[in-house]
């Protein structure tokens, strides 16, 4: 199973290298682009594809980018950066539920500078990995916020949810 995951991740990394989807016009593939600079924006489509491949290798369905979840993730990342500390995923999930999102789950973290680092860290953490592999999830939103004076520099918010009833 691990070899399949590594193979899929290698294929995604190679695709990122060959893709025209470069971060901010640079030659760095979006998978490896640093979010530790003003104006950096995570490549949500690359994140969806990478997480989707991981889910597929684990027998789960794909995720669709959701504009509402994107907005919620960006607001949460911005809030964490402004407070200079990670938020409570449980509190975030309660707010999402009260806002009408079905079965939300979230990964909130800080300190990862690239999508590759964040994804790797989330897979290695049982709590975060459960969110990546949530069988109810069908939609995703992911965002970062840069805090130049923070020890973390980059705050991440990834949220998944089920389809609305």
C-alpha positions, 0 to 999 in steps of 0.5 A, spaced: 500 500 500 505 504 501 508 503 495 502 505 491 501 511 495 509 513 494 507 512 486 501 516 486 505 522 490 511 521 485 506 521 479 503 528 482 509 531 483 512 529 476 505 532 473 506 538 477 513 539 475 511 538 468 504 542 469 503 549 466 500 551 473 506 554 476 506 559 482 505 566 481 509 565 475 515 562 478 518 556 475 517 552 482 511 547 481 505 549 485 506 543 490 513 546 492 511 553 492 513 557 498 507 560 502 511 564 506 511 570 502 506 576 501 501 574 496 502 567 496 496 563 494 495 555 495 494 551 489 487 548 491 486 544 485 493 541 486 491 540 493 484 537 491 488 532 486 493 530 491 488 529 496 484 525 491 489 520 489 491 519 496 483 517 498 483 513 491 489 509 494 485 508 500 478 506 497 475 513 497 472 517 492 474 524 490 473 531 492 470 537 489 473 544 490 467 548 494 467 555 493 463 556 500 468 551 503 474 555 500 471 562 503 471 558 510 478 556 510 481 562 508 477 566 513 479 561 518 487 561 516 486 569 516 484 569 523 489 564 525 494 568 522 491 575 525 491 571 532 498 568 531 496 561 533 492 555 531 485 555 532 481 549 535 478 545 529 473 543 534 470 550 534 471 551 527 467 545 525 461 547 530 461 554 526 461 550 520 455 545 522 451 551 524 452 555 518 449 549 514 455 544 512 454 537 513 459 533 517 465 538 516 472 536 518 478 540 518 485 540 519 488 547 522 495 547 522 501 552 522 509 552 520 508 548 513 511 552 508 509 548 502 503 544 500 508 538 500 510 539 507 503 540 509 500 534 506 506 530 508 505 532 515 497 531 515 498 524 513 503 522 518 498 525 524 493 520 525 488 526 527 489 529 521 490 523 517 482 521 519 480 528 516 484 526 509 480 520 509 474 522 511 469 517 508 463 522 508 467 527 505 465 529 498 467 537 498 474 541 500 476 547 501 484 549 503 487 556 504 493 559 507 495 565 510 502 568 511 504 572 518 511 575 517 512 576 524 510 569 527 514 564 528 510 559 524 510 564 518 504 560 514 497 558 517 493 552 514 486 551 514 483 545 510 476 543 511 472 537 508 464 536 508 459 532 505 454 534 500 448 538 502 442 534 503 
